[in-house]
Amino acid sequence: MFLHRHPYPPFIKEDTKKLIVGTLPPPRFSTGQLLEKDVDFCYGSYYNSLWLYIDKIHNLNLRYDNSNEAIEQRKAFLITRKIGVCDIVASGERQKIDASDLGLSNVKLRDLIGYLKKYPSVNTLLFTGGNSKNGPEYFFRKHIKSYNIKLELVTDEIPRIHQLKLSNRIIKTVSLTSASGSANRAIGSMALYKQLKAKNPNFSTFDFRVMQYRAFF
């Protein structure tokens, strides 16, 4: 049994407005066995990297390697844009050492509501995946039950948007299409993707995510 612990603490500043919420990075980030193009920071996997889409949207010319400069580039972007990262899973157990969320068991969650209370400027949660089992929205829904909080649907179009009430605040949640390659099949079945692909045969699942993420990053 492999105990998969999250290797990074939440990255949140006093003026953070949006929080990126995922689950866990691949196990190699916890064991320190990074690949050549990995960055030792949140969403640092080159092969499942939110940063590839952010880089494309903002023309950041980011480095993709194990350097400190690559880390600082990403931190600088987040600070400038008032975006933080607080993945919801603290740890979980795996029978098979891979990055599958479905393979997680005995999951321990971070107190995300506690972080929202601590940082009152946060008004949006950006889930890097939807409500499928062991996805970030799925775990968040489990987490907020203990606080007797419910998500209210705002729009059922993809990406689905909900909101929750926390004291006198309204916090929006956005369930983005996962950056994982395993989500490509789901994208391929979407009516919007099929329409765009029919108009432009070169339109790809990468282009689809860039289009979707642009509105929130």
Secondary structure, DSSP 4 states (H G I P E B T S, - for coil): -EEEE--S--B--TT--EEEE-----THHHHT---TT--SSTT--GGG-HHHHHHHHHT-----SS-HHHHHHHHHHHHHTTEEE--SEEEEEESS-S--GGGEEEEEE--HHHHHHH-TT--EEEESS-SSTTSHHHHHHHHHHTTT---EEEE-SSSEEEEEEETTEEEEEEEPPPSSGGGHHHHHT-HHHHHHHHH-TT--HHHHHHHHHHTT-
